[in-house]
């Protein structure tokens, strides 16, 4: 599971590198049932699903799209 979280952090870093002009100041990675990413203010929330393996984390493209506003993350 630790490897999946590290991989998710790497995907976040890649996604943020692809979108350098964002207001993201903090990233929170948590565990859940499905992969997800959402931007709320200056905080990027990333959810990973360990039981899904590497498919259980958002891709760097998904992260880029969320932080640039190309797509919206899930709503609470």
ZADO-1210 file (C-alpha; in nm, 4 decimals, padded with zeros to 6 digits):
<atoms>
<atom x="00.0000" y="00.0000" z="00.0000" code="UNK" pos="1"/>
<atom x="00.2840" y="00.2419" z="00.0768" code="UNK" pos="2"/>
<atom x="00.4077" y="00.2006" z="-00.2815" code="UNK" pos="3"/>
<atom x="00.0683" y="00.3028" z="-00.4157" code="UNK" pos="4"/>
<atom x="00.0643" y="00.6189" z="-00.2031" code="UNK" pos="5"/>
<atom x="00.4169" y="00.7052" z="-00.3176" code="UNK" pos="6"/>
<atom x="00.3105" y="00.6452" z="-00.6781" code="UNK" pos="7"/>
<atom x="00.0065" y="00.8691" z="-00.6260" code="UNK" pos="8"/>
<atom x="00.2350" y="01.1426" z="-00.4898" code="UNK" pos="9"/>
<atom x="00.4536" y="01.1090" z="-00.7997" code="UNK" pos="10"/>
<atom x="00.1466" y="01.1394" z="-01.0264" code="UNK" pos="11"/>
<atom x="00.0424" y="01.4523" z="-00.8339" code="UNK" pos="12"/>
<atom x="00.3889" y="01.6026" z="-00.8814" code="UNK" pos="13"/>
<atom x="00.3799" y="01.5255" z="-01.2545" code="UNK" pos="14"/>
<atom x="00.0304" y="01.6686" z="-01.2922" code="UNK" pos="15"/>
<atom x="00.1243" y="01.9884" z="-01.1089" code="UNK" pos="16"/>
<atom x="00.4374" y="02.0223" z="-01.3224" code="UNK" pos="17"/>
<atom x="00.2161" y="02.0090" z="-01.6326" code="UNK" pos="18"/>
<atom x="00.0054" y="02.2928" z="-01.4883" code="UNK" pos="19"/>
<atom x="00.2549" y="02.5221" z="-01.3130" code="UNK" pos="20"/>
<atom x="00.0300" y="02.8285" z="-01.2861" code="UNK" pos="21"/>
<atom x="-00.2097" y="02.6890" z="-01.0279" code="UNK" pos="22"/>
<atom x="-00.2982" y="02.8073" z="-00.6813" code="UNK" pos="23"/>
<atom x="-00.2346" y="02.4675" z="-00.5191" code="UNK" pos="24"/>
<atom x="-00.0563" y="02.5178" z="-00.1895" code="UNK" pos="25"/>
<atom x="-00.1259" y="02.1865" z="-00.0196" code="UNK" pos="26"/>
<atom x="-00.1984" y="01.8274" z="-00.1252" code="UNK" pos="27"/>
<atom x="-00.3917" y="01.5819" z="00.0918" code="UNK" pos="28"/>
<atom x="-00.3753" y="01.2124" z="-00.0038" code="UNK" pos="29"/>
<atom x="-00.6279" y="00.9800" z="00.1564" code="UNK" pos="30"/>
<atom x="-00.7553" y="00.6242" z="00.1151" code="UNK" pos="31"/>
<atom x="-01.0991" y="00.5466" z="-00.0261" code="UNK" pos="32"/>
<atom x="-01.3041" y="00.3092" z="-00.2373" code="UNK" pos="33"/>
<atom x="-01.2203" y="00.4688" z="-00.5718" code="UNK" pos="34"/>
<atom x="-00.9595" y="00.7050" z="-00.7116" code="UNK" pos="35"/>
<atom x="-01.0544" y="01.0710" z="-00.7116" code="UNK" pos="36"/>
<atom x="-00.9116" y="01.4215" z="-00.7223" code="UNK" pos="37"/>
<atom x="-01.0739" y="01.7494" z="-00.6276" code="UNK" pos="38"/>
<atom x="-00.9522" y="02.1042" z="-00.5855" code="UNK" pos="39"/>
<atom x="-01.1026" y="02.3109" z="-00.3072" code="UNK" pos="40"/>
<atom x="-00.9451" y="02.6499" z="-00.2778" code="UNK" pos="41"/>
<atom x="-00.5698" y="02.6037" z="-00.2465" code="UNK" pos="42"/>
<atom x="-00.5958" y="02.2379" z="-00.1390" code="UNK" pos="43"/>
<atom x="-00.5797" y="01.9455" z="-00.3822" code="UNK" pos="44"/>
<atom x="-00.7475" y="01.6350" z="-00.2396" code="UNK" pos="45"/>
<atom x="-00.6377" y="01.3049" z="-00.3914" code="UNK" pos="46"/>
<atom x="-00.8015" y="00.9766" z="-00.3000" code="UNK" pos="47"/>
<atom x="-00.6414" y="00.6396" z="-00.3726" code="UNK" pos="48"/>
<atom x="-00.8045" y="00.2956" z="-00.3605" code="UNK" pos="49"/>
<atom x="-00.5359" y="00.0424" z="-00.2612" code="UNK" pos="50"/>
<atom x="-00.7495" y="-00.2613" z="-00.3452" code="UNK" pos="51"/>
<atom x="-00.7496" y="-00.1497" z="-00.7109" code="UNK" pos="52"/>
<atom x="-00.3694" y="-00.1527" z="-00.7375" code="UNK" pos="53"/>
<atom x="-00.2163" y="00.1126" z="-00.9597" code="UNK" pos="54"/>
<atom x="-00.5529" y="00.1691" z="-01.1272" code="UNK" pos="55"/>
<atom x="-00.6633" y="00.2976" z="-00.7875" code="UNK" pos="56"/>
<atom x="-00.4934" y="00.6345" z="-00.8132" code="UNK" pos="57"/>
<atom x="-00.5636" y="00.9324" z="-01.0387" code="UNK" pos="58"/>
<atom x="-00.3286" y="00.9757" z="-01.3334" code="UNK" pos="59"/>
<atom x="-00.1077" y="01.2808" z="-01.3754" code="UNK" pos="60"/>
<atom x="-00.3362" y="01.3900" z="-01.6617" code="UNK" pos="61"/>
<atom x="-00.6387" y="01.3686" z="-01.4325" code="UNK" pos="62"/>
<atom x="-00.4553" y="01.5771" z="-01.1719" code="UNK" pos="63"/>
<atom x="-00.3596" y="01.8354" z="-01.4359" code="UNK" pos="64"/>
<atom x="-00.7173" y="01.8544" z="-01.5591" code="UNK" pos="65"/>
<atom x="-00.8552" y="01.9066" z="-01.2099" code="UNK" pos="66"/>
<atom x="-00.6085" y="02.1790" z="-01.1114" code="UNK" pos="67"/>
<atom x="-00.6484" y="02.3667" z="-01.4405" code="UNK" pos="68"/>
<atom x="-01.0272" y="02.3482" z="-01.4238" code="UNK" pos="69"/>
<atom x="-01.0546" y="02.1367" z="-01.7394" code="UNK" pos="70"/>
<atom x="-01.2707" y="01.8955" z="-01.5376" code="UNK" pos="71"/>
<atom x="-01.4331" y="01.9210" z="-01.1991" code="UNK" pos="72"/>
<atom x="-01.3629" y="01.6787" z="-00.9173" code="UNK" pos="73"/>
<atom x="-01.6428" y="01.5012" z="-00.7310" code="UNK" pos="74"/>
<atom x="-01.8757" y="01.7186" z="-00.5274" code="UNK" pos="75"/>
<atom x="-01.9472" y="01.6536" z="-00.1599" code="UNK" pos="76"/>
</atoms>
